[in-house]
Amino acid sequence: MAKGKGKGKGKGKGANDPTKMRMAFLHRASAHIFNELSGPSKTEAGEPTPIGPFPKIARQYISQMHGISLKGTQRLPDELKSTTCKRCDSLFVPGVTYTERFENPSRGQKKPWAGVRIVECNQCAFIKRYPVAAGKRSIKLAIRQKQQQQQQHQQEHKLAANKESHQAAAAVA
């Protein structure tokens, strides 16, 4: 028996995929609820009130979003994945629900491609590390070393020429 036309072909790959749409909606709804419930409210003295515990309904939406991606075998887009906590399902709001810092663990910070962005959740203290896209050098080490030696030689040559010109000027004066 021949296969039917288009059955199972391209399933879940379009922009109108129901699981992708549902996950995007849950993420937007969580962000909206968080902004509404923990918006800038002022105390009697006019100071902003500190934000209390993360709204549970917003966390529930993020949890459902993760569940949909697992059950539907649909990967979470990187934009959504990097804006939520993996452990406690809280939404990352800059300066409110997470702290961010940059580190370069290489010796003397000589390797720019070894930079890491560290995001720490303020709710559960979970730490996530993201590599900073600095790009690796495309030239081999031996070629880079030769180029550095040539540059150093040129700089030394310029310094020697400057010394000679200063000495000649001092002798004339």
Residue pairs with C-beta under 8 A, 6 or more apart in sequence:
12 19
12 20
12 72
12 74
17 74
19 68
19 69
19 72
19 74
20 74
20 77
22 65
22 68
23 65
23 68
23 69
23 74
23 76
23 77
23 80
24 80
26 61
26 62
26 64
26 65
26 68
27 61
27 62
27 65
27 80
27 83
27 84
29 61
30 58
30 59
30 61
30 62
30 65
30 91
31 58
31 91
33 55
33 57
33 58
33 61
34 54
34 55
34 58
34 91
34 93
37 55
37 58
38 51
38 52
38 54
38 55
38 96
40 48
41 48
41 49
42 48
42 49
43 49
51 96
54 90
54 91
54 97
54 123
58 90
58 91
59 88
59 89
59 90
59 91
60 89
62 84
62 89
62 90
62 91
63 89
65 76
65 80
65 84
66 76
66 84
66 89
68 74
69 75
69 76
82 92
82 119
82 130
83 91
83 92
84 90
84 91
84 92
85 91
85 92
85 97
85 98
85 121
85 123
85 124
85 126
85 128
86 126
86 128
87 121
87 124
87 126
88 121
88 123
88 124
88 126
90 97
90 121
90 123
90 124
91 97
92 98
92 119
92 121
94 100
96 122
97 121
97 122
97 123
98 119
98 120
98 121
98 122
99 119
99 120
99 122
100 117
100 118
100 119
100 120
101 117
101 118
101 120
102 115
102 116
102 117
102 118
102 132
103 115
103 116
103 118
104 111
104 112
104 114
104 115
104 116
105 114
105 116
106 114
112 134
113 134
113 135
113 136
113 137
115 131
115 132
115 134
116 129
116 130
116 131
116 132
117 129
117 130
117 131
117 132
118 127
118 128
118 129
118 130
119 127
119 128
119 129
119 130
120 126
120 127
120 128
121 127
121 128
137 144
139 147
